[in-house]
Amino acid sequence: MDRRRWMQAGLAAGALAALPGCRQLRGFGIPVTVLRPGMDAGHALRDATALPAPTREIRCGVAILGSGIAGLTAAWRLAKEGVDDFLLLEGPEPLGNAAAGAMTSPSGPIPHPRGAHYLPLPSMESATVREILFEQGAIEADPFGSHPRFAETALVHAPDERLLFGGQWHEGLLPTDAVGPLEAAQHRRFLAFVGELTHRRGADGKRLFSVPLVASSVDADWRRLDGVVFRDWLVAQGYTSPTLHTWLDYVCRDEYGAGSDRVSAWFGLHYFASRGGRAANAADGALLTWPDGLAGIARGLLARVPAERRLPGHALRVEEARGGVTVLCATPAGVVRIHARRAICAMPLHVAARVVAGIRNLGFDPARHQPPQAPWLVANFLLDGFPAESGDEPLAWDNVVHGSPGLGWVVATHQLIRAARPAHTVFTAYRALADSTPADARQRLASASADALLDLAGGDLRAAYGELALWRRTLAVEIAVRGHGMATPVPGSLGNAGLAALRAADGPVLFAHSDLSGYSVFEEAVWWGEQAARKAI
C-alpha cells in the first residue's frame, strides 16, 4: 500500500486524529499526537486542597511507589531475594523515562523510545547494572569481569555518530578534522585530559569520577570544581575553541538538560571520566541501544514482578503510622489506602516533596534542596522510506546539527539496517528546553499547541533535509512533553544536604530515584533502587 492510500485508509490520519492532543500538520495531512505523561496527575496533586477518602484498604510488607527504573530495580531485587509481600504501584507513567511506544506503518509496527534510548558500557562499580544486563542477555559472558562480552544486537553498530557542520556531514560529533590547527589542538588536549582522568584516583584512593556517584572520590581539591560552572572552568583552563565549547554545551544539554553555563564543572568532567566500561567485543566508549530504547530492560525487570503484585495508579499521600506507613493512592478502581511496613518512594523528588508528609523532618527542604528539573521534548517521526542524504557521510544512529538548540535524532531502526534497509523507519528527535529557565520553559510547554511543539522538536530534521523533503516522507508524528525530564547538577550539587539526608533515610519511608544523585541516568536509578530494596528486606 502506498503512502497516499495508507493515509486515506485511516491507518494514520483518520485513526490518530481522533486521539486527544492530535492535530493535522497544515497542508500535508500528517497527524501530530501530543503526549503529556504524568502532567494531569501531577497538576491535580499540586492544586489539590483536600485528599479523597479511600474506598478500600490493602496490606503488604513493602510498597514501591513508582515503576521507573529505580522502582523496577527495587521490585526485581525483592523478588530475587524471595520477598513476596511487596506491592508495586505503577505511577502515572509505567516505566517512567524508560517508556516507549510503537508507530504503525504500512509494513507493521515500529517500536521507538519516548525517553532514554541508550546505555554506555557499564563501569566496574555498576555491578547491579551488569547483573541485570547478564540476566536479560545483553551481556553474554563474564558479566563482572573487566571485559564482558556483549550481545552484538545491543551494541550500536557503525555508523554510530555524525555531525552537520559547515553545511556538510562529518563522522563523529566533534569536527576536529574540519577546523584550523589551533582549534584542533585544543580538541585533542581536552580529550587527552579527560581520558587521563578516567584512571586518576583521589587522595582517598577512589576514582575521581565514578558511576554510581557515591563511589567517586571525595578529594577536596577536585570537589572544589562543583563550585563553578563548566564553561567558566573551561575558559580558565585556556579552552577557547568555539567548536569545542559548542560541543561541550551540547554534551551538557544532552546529559543534564542545561548548557555548560549552568552545569557544575565537576559534573561536566564526570560525564567523560566516570564510566570507563570496556567490552571484549567492542571498542572503548561503545554504547548499547535497542529500537525502543531502555524500555526492553525495564520490561525485563517488570517481568520479575507477579501480576498480583502490581497496582495501577499513583500515590497521593505517604504518612508514617504506627507499625509502618500508610499510602493513599488513586487507582482506576478508586482511591485505595495501602498499609505497609515500609514504603519505597521511587518517584521524582519534586513529586515526593508534595506526597511525603513530613519530608522536611527527614532533612529535605524542597525550597533549598530540590535539584532543578529540565523540561524535554521527545518527538518520533514515522517516515515512508529515508530522506535523501547529501554528501558522502551516511545516515548514522545518532545525527547532530552543530550549534543547534536541538539534540539531533536517533534512528529507531538503525540496528535492523544491517541486513536490509526497511521500507519505513522512525527518527526520534530530542530537545532539552535549555534556552530559558526550567519554570519558564514548563509554562510555555504546558500551553503550547501541537504546531508550536513540532516547530521546537523538528528543527534539526528540517535543517538537515529541508522542510518539503521532510514532510513528504512523514506519515505521522508523536511528541512526548516531559516538563520535569531530568535533574540538572548545578554548582553546589555535591554538597546538597537534603539529597544526602534522603539517601541516608532508613525508616518506614525510603527513597529510590536518580534524583538522589542530582542527575538522571539509568545507572544511578538502578543503584538507588538496589539500596532501597536492601534496606527494606
N, C-alpha and C positions, 0 to 999 in steps of 0.2 A: 504494500500500500504506500503510495507516495505521500509527501508531506501535506499537500492540499486535501487529498481525500481523507487522510487521517484526521486532520483538523476538522473537516466538515462532518466526520463521523461522530464527533463529540468526545473522542478519547482524550482530547486536551482542552480545547477552548470551551466546549459545551459543558463538560463534566467539571472542570476546575473552576469555571466562572461562578458556579453555584456555591463554592466554598466561601466561608467567612474570610474577609480580607482579600478576596481575589478581584483583580482588575484586568482589563484588556489593554495591552500595550497599544497606544493610539496608532492607527494606520497599518498595523501588521496583524492584528487579531491574535496576539500572543497573550495567553493568560499569565498573570502575575499573582502568586499567592503569598501572603504575608503571614508569618507565624510569629507570635509573641509569647514564647514559652514562659510560664510562671508569672506573667505580668498581672493578669486578673487576680490570681490568688494573692500575689504579693501586695498589690494595691488595696485589696479588701482587708488584708491583715493590717496594713499601715493605717487605713482610715477607720477601722472598727472602733466603736465606742463601748461595745459590750460583747461578751462572749456568749455563744448559744449554749443551751443546756443539752447534755448528752442524752441520746435515746437508748444506748446500751453500753455495757461495760465489758472490757476484755482484760484478762490477766495473763501475764507472761513473765519470764525471767529478765530478758533484756529486750528493750525496744530500740530499734535502729531507725532513726528518723531521717530518711533520705536515701535514695538509691543511685546517687552518683558514684564515682569510683571509690571514694572513701567509705561510704556506707556499704557498697557491694563487697569491698575488701573485708570489712568487719564481719559481714554476714558469712562470707566464704571461709574466713578463718574459724569462726564459731562452729560452722558446720563441719569443717575438717577436724576440729578438736572434739567432736561428738556432742556439742551443746545443742540440744533440741528444743529448748524452751524460749527461743528468741522470736521476735516478730519484726519484719522489715516493712516499714511504712514507706511507700514508694516516692512520695513527694509530688509536687505539681508537674514535674517532667521526669518520667522514668529514664534512668541512665544519665541524667544531668547533662553536663557539657560533652559527654561521650555519645549523646543521642545521634541517631541517623534516620534517614528516610530512603525512599526509592521512588524514582520518577518513571512513569510508564511511557515507554517509547513504542513505535510500531514493531520493533524487534524484541520487545519484552521489557521487564522492569530493570532499571539500572540503579543499584544502591549508591548512596552518597552520604558524606558526613553532614551533620548540622552543627558541628562543633569541632573538637580536637580530631586531627587527622593523621598524626604520625607520632612515632616514639623513637628517640635516639637509642643506640645500643646502651643497655643499662650498665651503670657503674658497678664496680665490685661491691660497693656499700649497699646497693639496691637489691639485696638478697631476695626480698619478698617479690619484687617485680620479676626477677629471674625464675623464682618458683612458679609464679603464675604463668609466665610465658612457656615454661617447660611443660607444665600440666596441659596447656592448650595447644601444644605442638609448634609454637613459633620458635622455640629453642628445641633442637633435635638431639643434642648431645652435650655433655659436660656443662650443665647449667650454671654451676658455681665456680667454674674454672676461669682462668684469665682470658681464654679464647673459646667461648661456646660456639657450637655450630648452629646457625640459624636457618630456618626454612627459607629456601630460595624464593618461594612465593611471597614471603613477607618482606624481604629485603628490597628496597627501592632499586630498580634496575635503571641502567643508562638509557637515554639521557635523563639525568635527575634534576638539573637546575640550569636555567638560562636567564639572561638579563637583557632587557631592551634599553640600550644606552646609545645616545647619539644617533638615533634612527635605525640602529642595527642590533640584531640579536648576538649576544656573546655567551659562550659557555661559562657557567658559574655565576655567582651573584656579586662578585667584586671585580670591576673592569680593569684589572692590573695591566693587561696587555694592550689596553686602549687609551692609556693616559701617558703623560710625559714621564721622564726618568725620575724626577723629584717626587712626584706623587707615588709612582710605583715603588720607590724606595721606602716611603712611609707605610705603604700597604704591607710590604714584606717585613718591615721592622715590627709592626703591630702583631702580625701573625706569628712571628718568631717569639715575641714576648709572651703572648697568651699560650702558645704551645709549651713553653718552658714552665709557665705557671701551673699547668696541668699536673706536673710532677713535684712541685715545690711544697714543702711542709713548713708549718709554723713552729714557734718555739715549744709548743705543747706536743709536737710530734705528729699532729694530724695534718691531712692535706689542707692547704689553704682554702680551697673551694671544693665542696663535695655535694653530691645529691645522695641521700636527703640532706637538707640544710644543716640539721643538728649534728651531722658528722664532720662539719667544717671546723677548721681551727678557729680558736678564739684569740689568736695572736693579736694583741692590741695595735701593733704597728700597721697591720693590714686592715683591721676593723675600722680604723680611722677613715678609710675610704667610704664608709657608709655615711659620712658627714657631708659629702659634696655630691653634686650631680655628675653624671658620667661625662657630659660634654665639657664641663669645666676641667675635669681631671685630664681629659684628652689634650686640651689646649695647653694645660700646664706642663704636660709631658712632651710638648713640641709636635703634636699631631695636628697639623693644619690642613691636610689634604681635603679639599671639598668632597671628592668622591668617597674617601674613607669615612668622613663624617656622615654623608648621606647613607652609606651602607649601614653604619652602626646605629643611626637613627631608625632605619628600617628594622634592624635586629631587635632594638628595644621595643618598638611598636608591636612587632610580631610575637615576641616572648612575653612582654609585660603590659602591653596595651597603652603605652605612653612613650613619648620621644626621649632621646638622650638628654634633653634639657630638663627632664623631670625625674628620671630614674637614678637611683643611687649608683655611684661609681663602683661600689663593691659588687652590686648585682650585675652591673654592666660587664665586669670581668668574670663573674660567676658563670654567666651564660657560656663562655668559651672554655673555661678551665675546670668545670665541676664534674663532668661525667667521665670522659676518658674510657668509655666502654670499648671493647675490642671483640673481634669475631674471628673464628678460624677460617671462614669462607667469605669475608668481606673486608674492605678497606677500613681503616680507622675513620671515624666520623660518619659511617654509614647510618642510614635511617631505616626504620620499619614502618610499613604502611599497609593498609587494606582499602578496598574500594569504598567502604563506608566508614573509614577512619577507625577510631578506637571502639566503635560500637560492638564489634565482634568480641573483643576482650571483655567488655562489660557484660555481654550476654553469656559468655563463658562463666564468669563469676556468678551471675544470677542463676545459672543452671544448677548450682550447688544448693540453692535455696528451695526447699519444697514449696509447692504452690500454696499449701495451707499455712505457710509461714510468711506469706506476702499479703499486704493490705494496701489497696489503692487509696490515696488520699494524702493529706499533708497536715502537719502539726499546727495547732492554733495557740497552745499554751503548754508549757512544761513547768511543773512545780514539784519541789521536793515535798514528800509526805512521810508520815510515819511508816517506817519499813521500806522506804524506797522513793518512788517518784510516780506522779500521775501525768499523763499526756492527753490533753483534749485535742481531738483531730477531726477534720472534716473529711468525709468519705462519700463516694457516690450513693451509699445506702443511708446516709445521715451522719449526725455527729456522734462520735464514739469517744469514750474515756478509757484509756489504757492504764492499767495499774502494773507497774514493773519494779523489779528490784533495782535496775539501773537503766538509764536511757543514754544512748549514744547519739548526740546531736551532729549528724552528718549533713549539715546544711551550711550554706554560706553564712558568714558571721553577721552580715547586715540583717539576715533573717533571724538568726539566733538571738540577736540583740532585742528583737521585738517579741520573740516567742518564750525565751527562758526567763522565768520570774527570778528576780534577784541576781541577775548576771553581774551586776556591779559588785555585789558582795563576794563574788569569786575573783575580783580584781580586774575586771574588764569594763572600762567606761567607754561606751560607743563613741562619745564625742571626742575622746582623746586617742583611742586605740584602734578604731576601725580603719583598716587599710583602704585607700582609695580603690574604687571599683570601676574599671574601664568598660565602657559600652562597646559592643561589637556588632557587626553585620556579617552573616554568612549567607551567601547567595549562590544557589545552584541553578545553572543554565543547562537545560536539556537541548542538545543540538542534533540536527539532522546532518550527520557527517561532520567533517572537520573543516574549519575555515582555512583558506589558502594561506600558507606561510610565505613570508618574504625572506630572502637571503638563504644562506646555506645552513644555518643552525636550526636543527629540527625541534619540533614541539617537545618539551620536557615534562616531567612530572610536576615540577614547581616552576612557574613562569612569573617573573617580577619586572615591573617597569621602574627604572631608576628615577628617583626623585618624586615618585607618585605618592599621594596620601593614602593610596590603597596598599594592599599587601600581596597583590598578584593573585594567581589562581593555580589550583592543582587540578589534575586530570583524573577523575574518578576511575576511568577505565585504563589507566596507564599500565597497570600490572597485567592487563589482558592483551595488550597490543603486541606482546612478544610473539604470539602465534599468528595473529592476523588482526588488522585494524578493524574494529567493529563498525557497523553501519551507523550507530548512534552513540553518543557519549554525553557525559555531564562534566562541565567545567565548574569547579567550586571556587568562588571568589571570596576573599576575606578582606575586611576593613575594620580596623580599630579607630574609633572616633577620638583621635588624639589631638585634633586641632582646636579643641575648646576644653573647658573644664568638664569633668565627668557629669556633674549635675546639669550643666547647660546642654550637654550632648543628649542626656537622657530625656530632658524636657523636649528637645527637638525631635527625638525619635518617637516619643510617645504619641505625638500628634501628626507625624509625617505621613503623607499619602504614599500609596504604592509607587507612583511615578517618582516621587522625591527619593524614596528609598532605593529604587532601581538606579536612579542617577548617581547616588553615592556608591552603590555596590558594583556597578558595571563600568566604572571609569577606566579601569586598566584594560578590560577587554575591548572597549571602544578605541582606546589609544593604540592597541596592537593591531586590530583588524579593520577599523573603520566602522562607523555606525551602520551603514547599509549592509555591508557584508556580514556583520554580526547578526543583525535582526533577521536577515534572510535565512539564516541557519537555525535560528532559535525557535523551538517548539513550545517551550514553557519555562517559566522562572519561578523559583521558590526562594523566599527571603526569610531567614530567621533573624529576628531582632533580639539581641541579648543585652539588655540595659545594664546588667551587672555581670559582664562576661568574665572578668578576671581581676584578681588583686594586683595592684601596682606597687612595687617596692621603692618607695620614695626614700630620700635620706632620712636616717633615723630608724629604719625598719628593724635592723638587728637588735636595737635596744628597746623595742616595743614591749613594755612591761605587761600590758594587757594580754598580748598574744602569749607571752611566757606563762602567765597565770592560767590561761585556758589549756595550754599544753600540759601543765602540771596537774590539772584537776584530776582528782581520784576519788570523788564522792559518788553520790547517786547519779549525778549528771556528768557525763563525759563528752568530750568534743573530738570530732574527726572530720577534718576538711583541709584542703591545701591552703586555705586562707591562714591557717595557723603558722605557716612558713612565710607569709607575707607575699607570696607569689603563687601562681596557679599552673602546676604541671602534674602530669599523671603520677610520677614517682612520689611526689610529696603527698598526694592524696592517698596512695597506697600505704605509705609509711604511717600516716596518722590513723588510717583505718585499722591497720595491724596493731598499733599501740593501744587504741581504744578497746579492741577485742581482747587483747591480752589482759588488760585491766578488768574487763567485765567477766572473764572466765572465773 
